[in-house]
Amino acid sequence: MPLAGGVGDRTERPATPAQLTKYELGVGNFLLDLQQLQVPPGTTAVQARVGIGELVVQVPDGVSVRVVASSGLGEVQALGKQESGVANRIDTTAEAGGDRRLELDLRVGIGQVRVER
């Protein structure tokens, strides 16, 4: 669990791929709003980790999305799929046509991961 990422609630709203980083939060609620992200042609990778808490990722319309999301203990909801309990993992894709794709690698140690469109 990435406890070195700080404590508290955090919101990030990157608008360009250059603003993307590897996101980490030790304890708290993290909202990663990608709805205004200008996704270029090709694949754009996004990685986010929360040790204890909630990780919510909002993805833009019109972009294909591949999600690999896991929770050691808790719940994972991604693009209409849901798992809860211990060692949850969802690996799913939502195609939107075109040549723009987001690849999300999301992990929470204890808590919830949600991916919303």
C-alpha positions, 0 to 999 in steps of 0.5 A: 500500500502506497502510504508515502503518498500523503493523507487526505482528500485529493482531486486531480484534473489533468487537461493534457498528457504532459500533466499526467503523473503516477498518482499516489495517495496513502490514506483518503479519497482520490478523484482523478477527473479525466473528462477534460483530458485531451487524449491524443491518437494512440494509447495513453497510460494512467496509473493511480494507487490509494493505500486506504480509501477510495479511488474514483476515475472519471473517463471522457466520452468518445475514448476507448478505455481499458481498465485493470483495477484491483482492491486487496480488500473492498470493492471494484466497480468499472464500466458496468462490472463489479466485484467485492470481498478480498483480492478483487480484480477487474480487467475490462475494455470499453471500445468507443471507436477511433484511435484514442485509448486510455489504459488505466492501471488502478489499485487500492489496498483497502477500500474502493475503486470506481471507474465512471464514464 
